[in-house]
Amino acid sequence: MDNHQLWAGVDVGTQSLRVVVADDAGTVVGQGSHALASQRAGDRHEQDPAGWWHALGAAFRQALRTAPADRVAALAICGTSGTFLLAGADGTPRTPALMYDDARAAAEAEDVAAAGDDQWPPPGYTVQPSWALPKLLWLLRHGDADLRADLAAGTVGLLHCGDYLATRLTGARVATDWSTALKTGYDLDRGAWPVGVLDTLGIPLAALPPVVRPGSTIGTVGRAGAEHTGLPPGVPVLAGMTDGCAAQIAAGALAPGSWNSVLGTTLVLKGVTRTRLADPAGAVYSHRHPDGGWLPGGASNVGAAVLAERFPGADRAGMDRAAAGHEPSGGLIYPLRTRGERFPFVRPSAEGFEIGTFADDADRYAAVLQGVAYVERLCYAHLRRLGARVTGPLSLTGGATRSRYWSQLRADILGREVTLPATAEPAFGMAVLAAAGDGPVTAAARRMVRVAGVLAPRPGARDRFAEPFGRFVDALADRGYIDDELARYAKEGEHG
């Protein structure tokens, strides 16, 4: 290994594109970002792929001000899961990019699910309108005749977000990775596209890209890509992963039994198991681990965004200090951002609720913080009931970790020691994947991921929150959101 080599990671989010350049020890030597714009109308959410390309050039040139471009040895790109466009063989877009939460394809999702045979989709995978495969079917049904003909001929194909940028960088159509391909219908068990399902739906196989392991070389930076970004020609471009998997890599949660809780706008849990978890309720689904095994996880609709909605303009640090005087809060809050829940249970009709009396705004604020942590604790109980080992290392990442108090509170309610990674962002995760290449990403993460801090539960804190947590899960059971068995199982304890 050349210790002078640098590794670049790209994360294409909803609001911005970020580039991180790191050395082989995990030191970040260059960073860049550029804003992105979206167009929303009803259940539709689109972005202009040209905006991604512009942002990629701007962010790379910013990052390379402090990171020598001639030392960049490889790069990888992640994007939001289910985001794609249709493009010509040279990468010219034929449609806008349909985003990860675009929900226009509700009818098509039902048709996709109905087209599956006994082995597809696997148990625990519930086809959602936001998946790329139903949205591709929607474009086939609503696109013009020329688009349909070109798809059938293979002159127009589906490009996920990272595929599009890699195509522009390299100058040729590239393979996608099996993580990104999951919501486009790729069968991770068989290692192939579900040809029978595609035939039933009338989706031409020629419209879909070849699929490779994350970290595989899919091309090199060409002349146009070099001129646009400031990278030298010939830099290897590697297959990436989804942004959620990238964040998990950045947290170093890659060994069996380890877990990462990402608390930002919403709450997302991801871990590692040797065998794929089957969740009959469909709340948990698994990506395949690049090193073998599986990466199960789920996403709740509770999250830090509730604080901005309920306490606009509040002094968060001051509210944290005041909330510490309400442990536990005088009431309970199930802090759903929107109607419907996805994890630890699937209930489209679920609604948030408040129980009890609150002394003041600080008490109510404390109840929101505690409510999110109660949901997190219930998530781990659900995972444990499915057979996952949840007693390994646990890391906390996401914007909410800026609140040291909230992170401590979560450690208290979980009754677990938690670590806070130093550079827990998806772009850094892609830099780690670039460093790993076709080798074990777990080993690359072991040498590159650094820990910023460790929080142990405060003495007696878990017992202090046991009774309100019990009332919280009982309230969910009373409303039919969870079954009595899960409520009882969660209250009995989290360690097993």
N, C-alpha and C positions, 0 to 999 in steps of 0.2 A: 504494500500500500504506500503510495506517495503522500506523505503527510502535508505536502504543499497543495494538494488538490482541493478544489472547492466543489460544492454540490448545490444546485439551484432547485428550489421548489416553487411552484405556482399554485395559487388557490383562487379560483374564480367564484366569488360569492355573489350575493344578490345586489349588494350596494357598492362593492368594490372588488378590484382584482389586486392581489398581493403577491409579491415576490420576496423570497428569503434566500440568501446565499450564506452557506455555513461551511466551516472546515470540518475535517474528519473527527475532531474532538467535540463538535457540536457548538462551537463558538460562532455566533452570527456576525458576519463581517459585512453584510450588505442587505438593505431592505428597501423596498419600493412599493408604492401603491397608487392606484388611480381609481377615481369614482366611476360607477356604472349607473345607468338609468334604466328603469323598467316602465312598461306600459301595462296597466291593469284596467280591465273592463269586465265587470261581473265576475264570472268564474274563470276568465282568461287572464293569463299573465305571460307576457312576452318580453324578450330583449332582442336588440339588434346585434347579431354576431359581429358586425363590423366594429361595434363598440368594444367587444372583447379584444379584438385584434389591436385596436388603437391603444387600449389600456395596457395590453401586454408590452407593447413597445415602450410606452411611457414609464411603466413600473420597472422594467428591466434596466432602462437607462439610468433611472434613479438609483437602483440597487448597485449598479456597476460603477458608480462614482467612488465607492469605497472598497469594492470587491474587484480585484484584477480579472478582467474578462478572460485573459489567456490561461487562467488557472481553473476555469469552470470545466469540470470533467464530464458532467452529465446533468440532465434536468428531467423532472417529472411534473405532471400537471394533474390537479384534482379539480372537480367541479361538483355542483349540486346533483344529487342522484335523480335521474329521470328527466334531466334537461337535455334537449337535443334539437337539431334542425335537419332539414333535407337540403342536400347540396349536390352540385355537379361533380364530375370526376376531378376537376381542378380545385374544388373547394368553394366554388362560387355559390352562395346561398340561394336556394329556391324558395325558402320559407323563412319567416322569423324563427327565433329560438323559442320553443315552448318550454316554459320553466317548470321546475320541480313541483310547484304547487298549483299548476294550471289544472283545473278540474272540469274542463269542457267535455271530457270523454266518459261521462257517467254511463251512458247506454253502451258504449263500446267496451267498458270494463266488464259489464255483465256478459257481453258476448264473448270476450276473451276467456273469462272464467268458465263459461259453458263449453268452450271449444276444447278445454283441457281433457287429456285422457286420465287413466287411473294414476299415472305417475307424474302428471304435471297439472297445475303447480304442485310442488311438494307440500306435505302437511305443514300447516303453520304459515304458509305464504298466501295472503289474501290479496287478490288483484284489486288495486285501487285506481280510480280515474286519473290520478296524478302519475301513474306509471307511464313509462315511455311507450310501451306496446299498445295500450288502448289509444293513446294520443296519435300514434302512427296510423292506426286503423281509422281514426277520425279524419286524418289528413287524406287518406286514400278515398274515403267516402265523400269528402267535401272539396277535394282538390279538383283542378281542371283535368281535362282528358289528357293533355300533354304531360302533366306531372305523373299521372297514373301510368302512361305509356313508358315514360323514361324510367320510372321505378321498376317496371316489369323488365325492361331491357338492361337494367343495371347501370345505366348512365347517370342516374341520380340515386343517392344512397343516404342512409341515416348516419349522421355524425353527432356523437355526444359532444358536450361542451369541450372537454379536453381533446377529443379527436379532431375537432375543427381547428383548434389552435395548433395542434401538432401537425396537421395537414398543411396549414399555412407556413409553419416554421420549416418543414422539410421539403415542401413543394410536391408532395405525393400523398395519396390516400394512405392512411395508416390503419393498423389493427387497433381494436379497443381492448380493454382489460376485463376480466371476468367479474370484477366488483361493479364497475360501471354498467356492464351489460345485464346485470341481474334484473332490473326493472324493465328491461326491454324484452324479457322473456327467456334469457339464456338459462339453460338447465345446468346448474352447478354439479348435480350428481352425475349426469351423463357426460358432461363436458361438451355440450353441443346445443345448437339452436333446436327448439322443438318443431321439427319440420312438419309433422302431422298437424299440429295446432296451427302453424302458419298457413298450411294448405287449406285447412278448413276456413280460415279467416280471409283467404285470398291475398295474403301478404307475401310478395315474392321474396324468396331467400336471398336473391341477388341484391336486395335493398339493404341488407344487414352486413356489418363488417366482420372480418375474421376476429377471433377472440384469443388472447394470450394471457399468460400469467402476469400480474402486476410486477413491474421491474424489468420486463423484457425490453430489449432495444427494438424500437419500431421505426427508426429512421435517424437521420442526422440533420443538423441545422444547415439549410441551404443558403444560397447567396442572398435571396430576398429576405429570408428570416434573419440572417446576420445583419443586413443593412437596417432592418427595422428595429432590432433589439440591442445592437451593439455587441452581441455574442460573436465569437469567431465561427466561420463555417466549419462543419464537421463535428460539432459538439453532439454527442449521442442524446437522442430524445427517447426516454423510456416510458412505457405504459404506466399510467398512474392508478388512482383508485378514486372512490367517492370521497367527498369532503369529510364525511363522518368517519370513515376508515382512516383517512389522513390524520384527523385529529387524534384518533386512538394511537397511531404510530407515534405522533408527537408527544403523547403522554407516556409512551413506553409500556403500555398495557398490552403485551403481546405473548406472555407466557400463560399456559393453562391455569385457570383460577384467578387471573388478574382482571380487574375491571376499571373502567373509566366512566365517571359521571360528568357529563358536560352540561352545565347550567348557564344558558344564555337566554335568548328569547323564550325558548322552551327547554325542557329537561330531556336529555338523551343519555341512555346507558348503553355501553358497549363492553363486551368481555371476550374471553377466550375459552372454548371448550374443545375437547378432543373429538367429540362426536356432535353432529348437528342436533340442536334442540328442536323437538316437535311440539309446537304450541297449538292445540286444537282451537283455541280462542283467536288465534291470528295476531296476538299482540306482539309476539317476538318473531323475528325472522333473522336468518344468518347469512353473512357473507362467508366466502371461503378464505381461509388464512393463506397468504402466500407461502408460508413455511409448512403448511399442513395443519389440519384441524379446521376449526370454524370460529367465526367472529359473530356471536349472537348479540342482539340488541333490540331496543325499542325506543320510541319517542313519545313522550307525554305532551299534552297540551297545557300543562302548568309550566310556569317559568318566570324569569325575572321581569318580563315585559309587563306583568300584572302590577308591579310596583309603580312603573311610569304611568300606567293608566289610572291607578287608584290614588296615587300621591304625586301628582304632577308638580314639578318644581321643588320637591322636598329636598332638604339637606340630608342626603342619605347617611353621611357619617354621624350627624346628630341624631337621626332617627334610630340608627343602630345602637347608639349609646342609650337612648331612651328605651328601646325594645329589650335591652338586657335586664330591665327591671320588671319584665313581664314573662317570667319563665316558670311555668307555662302561662300562656295568655288566658284571659278570662273566658274566651270563646274559641270556637273552631272555624276555620275558613278553608273551603276547598277552592283553591284559587285558579280555576280554569280561565284561560284567556278567551276562549270562544266556546260555543256550544259543541259538545262532542269530545270524546276521549279515545286515545289510541293505545295507551300503555299506562299502567299494567293491565288494563282491561280494554276491550273494544266496545264502545257504546256511543253511537252517533248522536243519541238523544240526551247524553249526560249534560247536566248543568251544574255550575258552581253553586255553593251554598254557604251560609253563615249560620252558626249555632251559638247561642249564649249571649252574654252581655259584655260589651267592651267598655273599659273605663275611660278611654280617650283614644286619640289617633295613634299614639305610641303602642297601645295595647292591640289595636287593630293591625297596625304595621307588623307587630311581633307575630300575630296570628297568620299573616301571609307568609312570613319567613318560615314559620314552623309548619304551615300547611304544605309547602313545597317539600320540606324535608320528610314529612309524613308520607307523602306520595313516593318519594325516593326510597324510603324504608319498605314500603309496600311492594315497590318494583322488585327489590332484592328478594323479598319473601316469595313473590310469584316465580322468579327465576329459580330459586332454590327448590320450590315445589316441582318445577319441571325437570329437576335433576342436575342443575348446574351447581358447580362448586363456587361459592361466593366468599370464601374465607381467605382468598389470596390478597395480594396488594391492591389497594384501592386508591385511585388518584382522582382529584377534582380539577376540572378545567372549565373554561368558559368565562364570559364577562362577569358573572356573579362572584368569581373568586377575588375580584377587587375588594369585596367586603370581607375583611378578615373575620369579622364577627359572624357573618352568615356561614362561612366555611367551618368555623368552630362549632356553631350550632348544629350543622349537619353531621359533623363528627360525633357530637354528643348524642343526637337522636338515633343515628345509626349504631352507636356504640362501637365505633371502629376508628382505628388510627388511619389517617388519610395523608397522602402526599400531594404537594402542589408543585407540578413541573415548572421549570423556569421558562420554557418557550413553547407553550402549549397552543400552537396554532396550526391549522392544516398545511399552510405553505411550508412550515418547518418539517412537518411529517413527510411531505413530498421530497424535501432535501434529504431526509434520512433514507427514503426509498431509493432515491437516485444514488446515494452512496452504497446501498446494498446491491443494486443491480439484480443480477440473477442469483445472488447469494442470499443467505438468510437475513431477512430484515430485522429479526429479533436481535441478532448480533450487532447489527449497525446501530440499532436503537440503544443497546446496552452501553455502547461507547459514546453516543452522541447526546442522549437525553439526560438533562441535568435536573436535579431537584432543588427547588427554591425554598421549600420548607416542609415540615412535618407537623401535623396537629393530632394530638391524642385526645380522647374524650376526657372531659373534666370529671373528677371523682363524683359519683352519685348522679351525674346528669342524665344518664340513660334511664335510671329508675324514676327520676323526676318527670320524664316525659312519657313513661309507660302508660299511665292512666289516660291522658288525653289522646295518645296515639290509639289506644283501644277504643275510645269513644269515636274517634275519627273513622276507623275501619268499620265499626258497627253502623255508623251513619251511612257509609257507602253500601253496606249490605242491606240496610233497611230500605234503601232506594232501589235495590235490585241491581246495582252496578257491579257488585262482586258477589260470589256465592258465600254461604255461611262457612264452608270449609276453608276457603282462603282467609276469611276474617279470623277464624279460630287459629289457623296455622300461623298467620302473621303475628298474632298476639302471643303465641307460645314462645317465640324467640327466633332470632335471625341466624343463629350459628348452628351449622349442621353439615 
